[in-house]
């Protein structure tokens, strides 16, 4: 997967970001915190059933980005 230069990442829409994890994630610029707000998928059990959900993480920098197609 070819990544675009992080300095060119658009801050007006959701993108796919390389944050250094082994997997890409969704990200959008947060004006309030001046960080990249990213999605992290987490899972737990609820009443004996798998429960998956997203958690927001914040990154000062991203390593690369791609358009969300």
C-alpha positions as a printed NumPy array, in Angstrom:
array([[  0.   ,   0.   ,   0.   ],
       [  1.444,   3.363,  -1.037],
       [  1.002,   6.151,   1.507],
       [  0.818,   9.875,   0.782],
       [  3.113,  12.323,   2.556],
       [  1.653,  13.143,   6.013],
       [  2.153,  16.892,   5.485],
       [ -0.39 ,  16.765,   2.645],
       [ -3.121,  15.046,   4.698],
       [ -6.453,  16.858,   4.326],
       [ -7.884,  18.126,   7.587],
       [-11.441,  18.564,   6.327],
       [-12.529,  14.93 ,   5.939],
       [-12.078,  11.362,   7.137],
       [ -8.986,   9.599,   5.78 ],
       [ -7.223,   6.265,   6.167],
       [ -4.084,   6.831,   8.231],
       [ -0.855,   5.021,   8.999],
       [ -0.231,   5.723,  12.686],
       [  2.54 ,   3.17 ,  13.134],
       [  0.311,   0.262,  14.105],
       [  0.465,  -2.87 ,  11.905],
       [ -2.961,  -1.884,  10.489],
       [ -4.381,   1.324,   8.997],
       [ -7.225,   3.16 ,  10.731],
       [ -9.773,   5.889,  10.067],
       [ -8.693,   9.359,  11.129],
       [ -9.94 ,  12.935,  11.071],
       [ -8.291,  16.151,  12.256],
       [ -9.62 ,  17.495,  15.545],
       [ -9.537,  21.295,  15.647],
       [-10.329,  21.184,  19.377],
       [ -7.26 ,  19.154,  20.358],
       [ -5.093,  19.848,  17.286],
       [ -4.49 ,  16.103,  16.987],
       [ -5.585,  13.334,  14.666],
       [ -8.626,  11.557,  16.122],
       [ -8.364,   7.892,  15.133],
       [-10.596,   4.863,  15.491],
       [ -9.446,   1.77 ,  17.354],
       [-11.573,  -1.354,  17.272],
       [-11.884,  -3.026,  20.656],
       [-13.802,  -6.043,  21.889],
       [-15.076,  -7.424,  25.16 ],
       [-17.818,  -9.732,  26.358],
       [-21.322,  -8.571,  27.288],
       [-23.685, -11.08 ,  28.852],
       [-21.612, -13.905,  27.396],
       [-21.59 , -12.494,  23.869],
       [-18.761, -10.77 ,  21.965],
       [-19.209,  -7.   ,  22.01 ],
       [-17.151,  -4.974,  19.515],
       [-16.926,  -1.186,  19.531],
       [-14.775,   1.751,  18.455],
       [-12.673,   3.865,  20.8  ],
       [-11.245,   7.258,  19.856],
       [ -7.488,   7.656,  20.217],
       [ -5.51 ,  10.827,  19.503],
       [ -2.234,  11.045,  17.584],
       [  0.001,  14.111,  17.255],
       [  1.339,  12.869,  13.926],
       [  0.536,  10.329,  11.269],
       [  3.123,   8.538,   9.129],
       [  1.06 ,   8.596,   5.941],
       [ -2.454,   8.76 ,   4.616],
       [ -4.79 ,   7.602,   1.831],
       [ -8.202,   8.703,   0.618],
       [-11.189,   6.855,   2.019],
       [-12.712,   5.309,  -1.099]])
